[in-house]
Amino acid sequence: MTQKYVTSIQGGILKTADVPEREIPFQDIARLVVLVKQLSAQGYAFVDAPSGWPPAAVLQQLQEQGQMDFSFTAITWSGPRDYRIYQVPEC
């Protein structure tokens, strides 16, 4: 799989599935939104479901709260090579 994606947004750290994995710190929501916009423009998808609070759910909440005003790409898996990539529109 060549799709770049964010695996986690938690505790002030955004993690990507790059090789090697990257951990990008952020101090507040404003900085997180800037990072997300940059990564989104670079073609990153944001992991969605099935469990926990995945990055796509974090971004959807930011959209609902009016803190993020752009669309993003999400990705889900139903098997090792069975995944779905889709656009989440801005609110």
N, C-alpha and C positions, 0 to 999 in steps of 0.2 A: 504494500500500500504506500503510495507516495503522498497522500493527503497529509498536510501538516495540521495538527490540532492541539488544543489546550485541554489538559487532563484534569486540572484542579485549580480552583480559586478559593483559598482558605488561609486564614490567619495572616493576612498581609503578604501572601506569596501566590503568584500565578505560575503554574507549572505547564511546560509544553512537552510533547512527546518527541522532540527532536533527538537526534543522536549526536552528541550526548544530550540527555534530558536537560532542559534549562529551568532554572528557578528564578523568577523575576520578582523582586520585592516591590511593594507599593505601600504608601503611607496612608492614603485616604481614598475615598470613592472617586474624587475628581481625577487623581492620578491613575486609578484603575481604568476609568473610562477612556483616558488618553491611551493607555497601553492596549486596551481592547480594540480601539479604533485603528491603531497602528497594525496590530496583528491581523485584524479583519481585512485591512487593505492589502496585506501581504498574502492573503489567501488562507489564513488559518480558519479551521472549523472549531466549534466549541462543543465538547462532549455533552450529550443529553442522555437522560434516563439510562438504565432502569432503576438505579438505587442512589441513596444519599442525596446530596444537594449538588448536582453536576453544574459545571460552568455555564451551560446554556440556561439553566434555571436561574442562576445568579444574574445573568444578563437580562433575562425576561423580567425579573423583579426590578432591575434598574430602569428598564423601559417603562414599566407600569408606574414607577415612582416619579417619572419625568426626568430622571438623571442621565438618561442615555437616549439620544434621538436618531439612531441609525440602525439599519438592519444588520444581521450577521448570519453566518453559515453555521448550522449545527450538524452533528454526526451521531448516529446510533448504530449499535451492532446487534445482530441476532445470531451471529456465529463468527468463527475465526476469520473468514474472508467474506462474510455476508454483512455488509453495512449499507446504510442509507444516509446520504448527504442532502440537506434541504435548507432553504432560506427561511429565516424568521424575520418577517417584515417589521419595520419600525412601528411603534404605537401611534 
